[in-house]
Amino acid sequence: MVKTIETPAAEFKSKCLRILDEVHSTGGSVIITKRGKQVAMLVPAPSTKPRLKGLWKDKVTVDGDIRQFNTASDWESNF
């Protein structure tokens, strides 16, 4: 379960980097208050696009030699 915590602005200022790490790792959010009133909300950034390198790992297999192949039989010829 993703939790939301509330913290005063002064505490957020002094523990900012730790709080950012916690939000990133847990996916939770932080409501920042000033004099007891909610003024801002810190939420995790949307996930980034997956890297292309390794995207097809364990999804595609290679059958045969991929460096030397003959496609002549794939084309019709009248010669």
Secondary structure as a PSIPRED ss2 file (coil, helix, strand):
# PSIPRED VFORMAT (PSIPRED V4.0)

   1 M C   1.000  0.000  0.000
   2 V C   1.000  0.000  0.000
   3 K C   1.000  0.000  0.000
   4 T E   0.000  0.000  1.000
   5 I E   0.000  0.000  1.000
   6 E E   0.000  0.000  1.000
   7 T E   0.000  0.000  1.000
   8 P E   0.000  0.000  1.000
   9 A H   0.000  1.000  0.000
  10 A H   0.000  1.000  0.000
  11 E H   0.000  1.000  0.000
  12 F H   0.000  1.000  0.000
  13 K H   0.000  1.000  0.000
  14 S H   0.000  1.000  0.000
  15 K C   1.000  0.000  0.000
  16 C H   0.000  1.000  0.000
  17 L H   0.000  1.000  0.000
  18 R H   0.000  1.000  0.000
  19 I H   0.000  1.000  0.000
  20 L H   0.000  1.000  0.000
  21 D H   0.000  1.000  0.000
  22 E H   0.000  1.000  0.000
  23 V H   0.000  1.000  0.000
  24 H H   0.000  1.000  0.000
  25 S H   0.000  1.000  0.000
  26 T H   0.000  1.000  0.000
  27 G C   1.000  0.000  0.000
  28 G C   1.000  0.000  0.000
  29 S E   0.000  0.000  1.000
  30 V E   0.000  0.000  1.000
  31 I E   0.000  0.000  1.000
  32 I E   0.000  0.000  1.000
  33 T E   0.000  0.000  1.000
  34 K E   0.000  0.000  1.000
  35 R C   1.000  0.000  0.000
  36 G C   1.000  0.000  0.000
  37 K E   0.000  0.000  1.000
  38 Q E   0.000  0.000  1.000
  39 V E   0.000  0.000  1.000
  40 A E   0.000  0.000  1.000
  41 M E   0.000  0.000  1.000
  42 L E   0.000  0.000  1.000
  43 V C   1.000  0.000  0.000
  44 P C   1.000  0.000  0.000
  45 A C   1.000  0.000  0.000
  46 P C   1.000  0.000  0.000
  47 S C   1.000  0.000  0.000
  48 T C   1.000  0.000  0.000
  49 K C   1.000  0.000  0.000
  50 P C   1.000  0.000  0.000
  51 R C   1.000  0.000  0.000
  52 L C   1.000  0.000  0.000
  53 K C   1.000  0.000  0.000
  54 G C   1.000  0.000  0.000
  55 L C   1.000  0.000  0.000
  56 W C   1.000  0.000  0.000
  57 K C   1.000  0.000  0.000
  58 D C   1.000  0.000  0.000
  59 K C   1.000  0.000  0.000
  60 V C   1.000  0.000  0.000
  61 T C   1.000  0.000  0.000
  62 V C   1.000  0.000  0.000
  63 D C   1.000  0.000  0.000
  64 G C   1.000  0.000  0.000
  65 D C   1.000  0.000  0.000
  66 I C   1.000  0.000  0.000
  67 R C   1.000  0.000  0.000
  68 Q C   1.000  0.000  0.000
  69 F C   1.000  0.000  0.000
  70 N C   1.000  0.000  0.000
  71 T C   1.000  0.000  0.000
  72 A H   0.000  1.000  0.000
  73 S H   0.000  1.000  0.000
  74 D H   0.000  1.000  0.000
  75 W C   1.000  0.000  0.000
  76 E C   1.000  0.000  0.000
  77 S C   1.000  0.000  0.000
  78 N C   1.000  0.000  0.000
  79 F C   1.000  0.000  0.000
